[in-house]
């Protein structure tokens, strides 16, 4: 059984940490960079989960027990293409936002701000109040 070594685990944790940190920033360029780094972290994880290097995954290459599983490599290639497409789309959106607004800062949603400022109160419905008082007596 193959296990991921500690160096790869620390590297993956660092890549994901940097990616999520950038994803939570207020600049659209940093958000795009965060998504790119998270995509690269997913590719590293897929390659690490593929197991140790071995023989090529071909039927006539040799003993089947020594062959590498081709599925993680195929998934990593697919993830690279998806990350590239998502990155180009997000860069186009960020550029369009910069052209129209003149900056790339993400603004707060005013409706969420109003809801956040409302007082937090919890009132029980009348049917529950009556059943609580009857249960206590």
DAJO-V406924 format. One record per residue. N is the residue number from 0. RES is the residue in one letter. D_CENTER is the distance of its C-alpha to the mean C-alpha in Angstrom with 1 decimal. Layout:
BEGIN
n=N res=RES d_center=D_CENTER
n=N res=RES d_center=D_CENTER
END
This chain:
BEGIN
n=0 res=X d_center=27.9
n=1 res=X d_center=25.4
n=2 res=X d_center=23.2
n=3 res=X d_center=20.6
n=4 res=X d_center=22.5
n=5 res=X d_center=21.8
n=6 res=X d_center=21.3
n=7 res=X d_center=18.4
n=8 res=X d_center=16.8
n=9 res=X d_center=17.4
n=10 res=X d_center=16.1
n=11 res=X d_center=12.8
n=12 res=X d_center=12.6
n=13 res=X d_center=13.7
n=14 res=X d_center=11.4
n=15 res=X d_center=8.2
n=16 res=X d_center=10.5
n=17 res=X d_center=11.5
n=18 res=X d_center=8.3
n=19 res=X d_center=7.4
n=20 res=X d_center=11.2
n=21 res=X d_center=11.5
n=22 res=X d_center=9.0
n=23 res=X d_center=11.4
n=24 res=X d_center=14.5
n=25 res=X d_center=16.9
n=26 res=X d_center=17.5
n=27 res=X d_center=16.0
n=28 res=X d_center=16.3
n=29 res=X d_center=14.3
n=30 res=X d_center=11.5
n=31 res=X d_center=11.9
n=32 res=X d_center=12.2
n=33 res=X d_center=9.0
n=34 res=X d_center=7.1
n=35 res=X d_center=9.8
n=36 res=X d_center=9.5
n=37 res=X d_center=6.0
n=38 res=X d_center=7.7
n=39 res=X d_center=10.7
n=40 res=X d_center=9.4
n=41 res=X d_center=8.6
n=42 res=X d_center=12.1
n=43 res=X d_center=13.7
n=44 res=X d_center=12.7
n=45 res=X d_center=14.2
n=46 res=X d_center=17.2
n=47 res=X d_center=17.7
n=48 res=X d_center=17.7
n=49 res=X d_center=20.2
n=50 res=X d_center=23.0
n=51 res=X d_center=25.7
n=52 res=X d_center=27.3
n=53 res=X d_center=30.2
n=54 res=X d_center=32.3
n=55 res=X d_center=31.1
n=56 res=X d_center=30.0
n=57 res=X d_center=33.3
n=58 res=X d_center=35.9
n=59 res=X d_center=38.9
n=60 res=X d_center=37.3
n=61 res=X d_center=38.5
n=62 res=X d_center=38.0
n=63 res=X d_center=35.1
n=64 res=X d_center=34.2
n=65 res=X d_center=33.3
n=66 res=X d_center=31.1
n=67 res=X d_center=27.4
n=68 res=X d_center=25.1
n=69 res=X d_center=24.0
n=70 res=X d_center=21.2
n=71 res=X d_center=18.4
n=72 res=X d_center=19.7
n=73 res=X d_center=19.8
n=74 res=X d_center=16.2
n=75 res=X d_center=15.2
n=76 res=X d_center=17.5
n=77 res=X d_center=16.0
n=78 res=X d_center=12.4
n=79 res=X d_center=14.2
n=80 res=X d_center=15.9
n=81 res=X d_center=13.1
n=82 res=X d_center=11.2
n=83 res=X d_center=14.7
n=84 res=X d_center=15.5
n=85 res=X d_center=12.5
n=86 res=X d_center=13.4
n=87 res=X d_center=17.0
n=88 res=X d_center=16.6
n=89 res=X d_center=14.7
n=90 res=X d_center=17.4
n=91 res=X d_center=20.1
n=92 res=X d_center=19.0
n=93 res=X d_center=18.9
n=94 res=X d_center=22.3
n=95 res=X d_center=23.7
n=96 res=X d_center=22.7
n=97 res=X d_center=24.3
n=98 res=X d_center=27.4
n=99 res=X d_center=28.0
n=100 res=X d_center=27.2
n=101 res=X d_center=28.1
n=102 res=X d_center=25.1
n=103 res=X d_center=21.3
n=104 res=X d_center=20.7
n=105 res=X d_center=18.8
n=106 res=X d_center=21.5
n=107 res=X d_center=21.6
n=108 res=X d_center=22.3
n=109 res=X d_center=26.0
n=110 res=X d_center=26.0
n=111 res=X d_center=23.3
n=112 res=X d_center=25.4
n=113 res=X d_center=28.5
n=114 res=X d_center=27.1
n=115 res=X d_center=26.0
n=116 res=X d_center=29.6
n=117 res=X d_center=31.3
n=118 res=X d_center=33.0
n=119 res=X d_center=31.5
n=120 res=X d_center=34.1
n=121 res=X d_center=34.2
n=122 res=X d_center=37.4
n=123 res=X d_center=38.3
n=124 res=X d_center=39.7
n=125 res=X d_center=43.5
n=126 res=X d_center=43.4
n=127 res=X d_center=41.5
n=128 res=X d_center=43.7
n=129 res=X d_center=46.8
n=130 res=X d_center=45.6
n=131 res=X d_center=44.7
n=132 res=X d_center=48.1
n=133 res=X d_center=49.8
n=134 res=X d_center=48.0
n=135 res=X d_center=49.0
n=136 res=X d_center=52.7
END
